[in-house]
Each structure stands twice: as structure tokens, then as C-alpha cells.
Amino acid sequence: MKRPKRHNQILCLLISAAVMMAFLPAGNRQESGYQNLRVLPPDIEPDKLGDIMLNSLLGLGLPRRDGEGCLYCHVGDLNMTRDTWDSASDAKVQKRKARTMMAMVASINDHLAALEAPIDASVRVGCATCHAGRTDPRPLPGVLMSTYEESGIEATIERYERLRERYFGGDAYDFRPPVLARLAEQIAATNAFADAIALANANLEVYPEDGTANRTVLVLRLHEAYADGSVESALTLADELATGDEAA
């Protein structure tokens, strides 16, 4: 027997409300008396606070099951009941940074609201605008260059592969061929040609038919040959490059 459409809608609303409340630490599920709210109003309604916390979890791609993602900012233990969690604590730097981010978002939205002739008056920014489902909001080149400077090219390629496996097809990172190609060229500018070519080859493995990926490898090899004084190799690579450009 099929349930009436209206019944299903009500059921979905009830489930959604229960899910949002589940993300609030037990000590905060009350009409008033929230402790240590500095950016949000102290008399904020529980439903409103639940929406904000849920959107924060979604925006940063944090796990929602059993409140695990809540512990990214809040003090607690998954092995302990929620009423033992110290949600008011400022011990974690993530919570202190979150306050600054929330104030920044509010300020940006104030500017958007005052924008002359906006495309859409309802446009607002939130956590997901920059974070897009990840805790580190930096774009892919920034993340990979940081890894390269700290841990070298092998770790950089491994991180690229992990990020692509997890986030490809979403909004978190731009995985198009030119992104890695430009990063390889940036590394080559420091005369680290072997590392640059290794990164360009990693790009080529993912996009073997892409013209940019192919051309980047040849150009970097050409620069490396000139830097090493390998004139013969450089001329051969230059011929390959010219042939490829003509074919394109």
C-alpha cells in the first residue's frame, strides 16, 4: 500500500529535523543558556544553530556520523556520551579560527547585500563557497606546492593521486590538465627539471591524449636538455615539439 504524498513529505521533514538536532552536542539542545557564543547571538534558536553547525560540516566535508565531525572544533570523545563533551571550550585552534571565518563570512554577506545592481539579491557566501567540502581551502596548486616544498616530488605526486581519487568529479579541486602543467612549469623555473618532468609525466598518465599534457613534457625535457648542454637531444626534442604543434 502506497503512502500518501503528503505523509511522505511530513515524514521527511521530521527525519531532517531529527538529523540536524543529532549534530548538536547534548548540552546545547536547549531553548537558551548557550555558553561562550561570541559571534553568534547568545539567544540563537536551537534550530538555527543546528542549521549553522550542519552547514559547517557539509562545507568542510567533515563526517556527520555519531558527531565525529563536530569534534574537529569541539572538545569531546566519541567513546563518551555527548553530555560529557565540553562544547563551550576554546581549547582547539580550529574553533578559534572558525569564529574568525564566521565573522568574515558575515562581513562579506553585508557587502554583497549592499552591492549595487546585484545579479541576484539572494546570493550569499558560506563555508562551502571557499572550502567546497574540504578543511583546507587552498586550491590544488597551493596544496601541492606546499607538499613539494616540505616533502619532495614523490610525496607531491602521491598527494595529487590521493586527492584526485577522493575528490574528482566534485567542486573541491580543479583537476583539468593545465593545472598540473602550470605547476610543473613553476617547479621548472627553479631549475628542478627532473621534478618538474616527473610531475608533468604524472599529468600525462592521467590525460595521455591531452595536447597540453603532452606538450608540457616535451617543453620541459627541451629546457632540461639545453640546461645540460645536450644540444643534440635539444634539437631532437625541438623537432618533436614542432611536429606536434603542426599536427595540432
C-alpha positions as MATLAB code, in Angstrom:
seq = 'MKRPKRHNQILCLLISAAVMMAFLPAGNRQESGYQNLRVLPPDIEPDKLGDIMLNSLLGLGLPRRDGEGCLYCHVGDLNMTRDTWDSASDAKVQKRKARTMMAMVASINDHLAALEAPIDASVRVGCATCHAGRTDPRPLPGVLMSTYEESGIEATIERYERLRERYFGGDAYDFRPPVLARLAEQIAATNAFADAIALANANLEVYPEDGTANRTVLVLRLHEAYADGSVESALTLADELATGDEAA';
ca = [
       0.000    0.000    0.000;
       1.460    3.352   -1.045;
       1.712    6.166    1.497;
       0.033    9.476    0.546;
       2.468   12.032   -0.845;
       1.695   14.448    1.987;
       2.517   11.766    4.552;
       5.910   11.174    2.943;
       6.692   14.889    2.956;
       5.898   15.188    6.669;
       7.983   12.107    7.419;
      10.968   13.566    5.535;
      10.692   16.838    7.454;
      10.619   15.020   10.778;
      13.652   12.930    9.846;
      15.571   16.014    8.672;
      14.823   17.822   11.930;
      15.974   14.834   13.957;
      19.189   14.593   11.950;
      20.032   18.284   12.446;
      19.459   18.073   16.183;
      21.662   14.991   16.336;
      24.622   17.116   15.283;
      24.272   19.356   18.330;
      26.103   18.308   21.483;
      23.605   17.215   24.101;
      24.489   20.085   26.425;
      23.438   22.590   23.735;
      19.990   21.165   22.987;
      18.045   23.664   24.988;
      15.991   26.777   24.455;
      18.582   29.117   25.996;
      21.722   29.165   28.076;
      24.342   28.512   25.396;
      27.804   29.204   26.724;
      30.667   31.114   25.129;
      28.914   32.242   21.935;
      30.903   35.228   20.673;
      29.958   35.577   17.017;
      26.518   34.011   17.051;
      23.819   35.688   19.178;
      23.556   34.152   22.689;
      19.787   33.783   22.314;
      20.007   31.962   18.966;
      17.259   29.398   18.423;
      18.322   25.737   18.586;
      17.055   25.044   15.045;
      19.071   27.973   13.676;
      22.196   26.833   15.480;
      21.615   23.309   14.189;
      21.425   24.626   10.613;
      24.683   26.549   11.037;
      26.522   23.563   12.501;
      25.213   21.232    9.794;
      26.207   23.644    7.014;
      29.662   23.907    8.567;
      30.065   20.127    8.496;
      28.898   19.950    4.888;
      31.022   22.908    3.791;
      34.207   21.417    5.229;
      33.412   17.840    4.195;
      33.519   16.603    7.784;
      31.941   13.265    8.734;
      28.470   13.564   10.260;
      28.070   10.079   11.712;
      27.932    9.969   15.533;
      29.055   13.598   15.750;
      32.569   12.739   14.589;
      32.858   15.905   12.521;
      31.770   18.038   15.484;
      34.985   17.077   17.249;
      37.010   18.860   14.576;
      36.250   22.058   16.527;
      34.684   20.926   19.788;
      36.236   19.086   22.745;
      34.865   15.629   23.366;
      35.368   11.909   22.967;
      33.417    9.617   20.659;
      33.704    6.920   23.300;
      31.920    9.136   25.828;
      28.303   10.326   25.882;
      27.509   13.753   24.460;
      26.705   15.227   27.871;
      30.385   14.849   28.788;
      31.573   16.940   25.842;
      32.826   20.452   26.566;
      31.313   22.289   23.616;
      31.987   25.694   25.184;
      35.743   25.083   25.362;
      38.073   27.147   23.177;
      40.935   24.654   23.558;
      41.030   23.726   19.864;
      42.567   26.185   17.423;
      40.039   25.044   14.807;
      37.213   26.518   16.878;
      39.036   29.795   17.383;
      39.722   30.015   13.644;
      36.091   29.148   12.898;
      34.954   32.234   14.807;
      37.153   34.431   12.620;
      35.847   32.710    9.493;
      32.218   33.152   10.567;
      32.774   36.851   11.233;
      34.469   37.183    7.832;
      31.555   35.460    6.078;
      29.053   37.732    7.814;
      31.034   40.798    6.720;
      31.228   39.585    3.110;
      27.491   38.994    3.044;
      26.921   42.523    4.357;
      28.939   43.844    1.404;
      27.003   41.623   -1.005;
      23.717   42.933    0.366;
      24.885   46.499   -0.297;
      26.142   45.735   -3.799;
      24.730   47.997   -6.495;
      22.641   46.198   -9.142;
      23.434   42.652   -7.950;
      22.869   39.777  -10.355;
      20.793   38.066   -7.695;
      19.912   39.726   -4.401;
      19.726   36.324   -2.703;
      23.369   35.414   -3.409;
      25.299   34.767   -0.207;
      28.579   33.114    0.656;
      29.106   30.376    3.219;
      31.703   27.839    4.320;
      31.236   25.810    1.129;
      31.980   28.832   -1.093;
      35.717   28.514   -0.426;
      36.076   25.156    1.303;
      33.892   23.207   -1.162;
      33.874   20.120    1.011;
      37.439   20.185    2.361;
      39.029   21.578    5.514;
      41.959   23.112    3.595;
      40.501   25.812    1.313;
      43.643   26.292   -0.780;
      43.328   25.423   -4.489;
      45.163   22.373   -5.814;
      48.410   24.143   -6.885;
      48.807   25.668   -3.434;
      48.292   22.345   -1.676;
      50.696   20.508   -3.980;
      53.402   23.192   -3.929;
      53.313   23.187   -0.139;
      53.729   19.408   -0.174;
      56.586   19.688   -2.673;
      58.467   22.246   -0.607;
      58.052   20.183    2.560;
      58.404   16.596    1.307;
      59.621   16.477   -2.301;
      58.230   15.364   -5.632;
      57.278   11.771   -4.768;
      55.097   12.910   -1.890;
      53.612   15.590   -4.147;
      52.590   13.090   -6.819;
      51.213   10.719   -4.188;
      49.142   13.516   -2.695;
      47.820   14.501   -6.113;
      46.752   10.913   -6.739;
      45.028   10.661   -3.352;
      43.200   13.945   -3.807;
      42.108   13.043   -7.322;
      40.832    9.651   -6.196;
      38.776   11.232   -3.417;
      37.569   14.500   -4.952;
      37.473   14.055   -8.733;
      34.063   14.969  -10.118;
      33.272   17.368   -7.280;
      33.794   21.076   -6.710;
      36.733   20.778   -4.330;
      39.622   20.948   -6.811;
      40.294   21.741  -10.453;
      41.865   18.591  -11.921;
      41.986   19.744  -15.539;
      45.307   19.071  -17.347;
      46.546   22.700  -17.485;
      46.528   22.981  -13.686;
      49.239   20.367  -13.126;
      51.058   21.500  -16.261;
      51.397   25.056  -14.926;
      52.607   23.745  -11.575;
      55.265   21.653  -13.339;
      56.415   24.772  -15.212;
      56.559   26.665  -11.912;
      58.827   23.992  -10.451;
      60.970   24.007  -13.597;
      61.518   27.738  -13.114;
      63.627   26.826  -10.065;
      65.794   24.620  -12.340;
      64.389   21.458  -10.718;
      63.800   19.941  -14.154;
      63.730   16.298  -13.056;
      60.994   17.039  -10.512;
      59.048   19.153  -12.998;
      59.196   16.418  -15.629;
      58.108   13.797  -13.087;
      55.032   15.896  -12.268;
      54.324   16.531  -15.956;
      54.547   12.785  -16.616;
      52.073   12.137  -13.796;
      49.721   14.537  -15.555;
      50.318   12.725  -18.835;
      49.493    9.355  -17.281;
      46.070   10.669  -16.316;
      45.497   12.513  -19.605;
      47.528   10.627  -22.257;
      45.608   12.145  -25.168;
      45.641   15.732  -23.944;
      47.674   18.177  -26.036;
      48.661   20.384  -23.100;
      49.882   17.429  -21.036;
      51.943   16.076  -23.948;
      53.395   19.436  -24.927;
      54.382   20.263  -21.341;
      56.509   17.121  -21.070;
      58.321   17.898  -24.336;
      58.911   21.556  -23.435;
      60.322   20.663  -20.025;
      62.581   17.988  -21.493;
      63.770   20.525  -24.052;
      64.623   23.054  -21.340;
      66.413   20.355  -19.349;
      68.467   19.368  -22.408;
      69.523   22.963  -23.061;
      70.396   23.424  -19.372;
      72.561   20.290  -19.502;
      74.222   21.390  -22.729;
      72.827   18.387  -24.629;
      72.478   20.165  -27.953;
      71.684   17.042  -29.956;
      68.923   15.979  -27.599;
      67.573   19.519  -27.536;
      67.374   19.657  -31.340;
      65.571   16.293  -31.451;
      63.053   17.440  -28.866;
      62.600   20.736  -30.693;
      61.754   18.784  -33.858;
      59.230   16.652  -31.914;
      57.686   19.777  -30.467;
      57.421   21.469  -33.869;
      55.873   18.344  -35.387;
      53.339   18.203  -32.598;
      52.443   21.884  -33.000;
      51.931   21.419  -36.753;
      49.703   18.394  -36.145;
      47.631   20.375  -33.668;
];
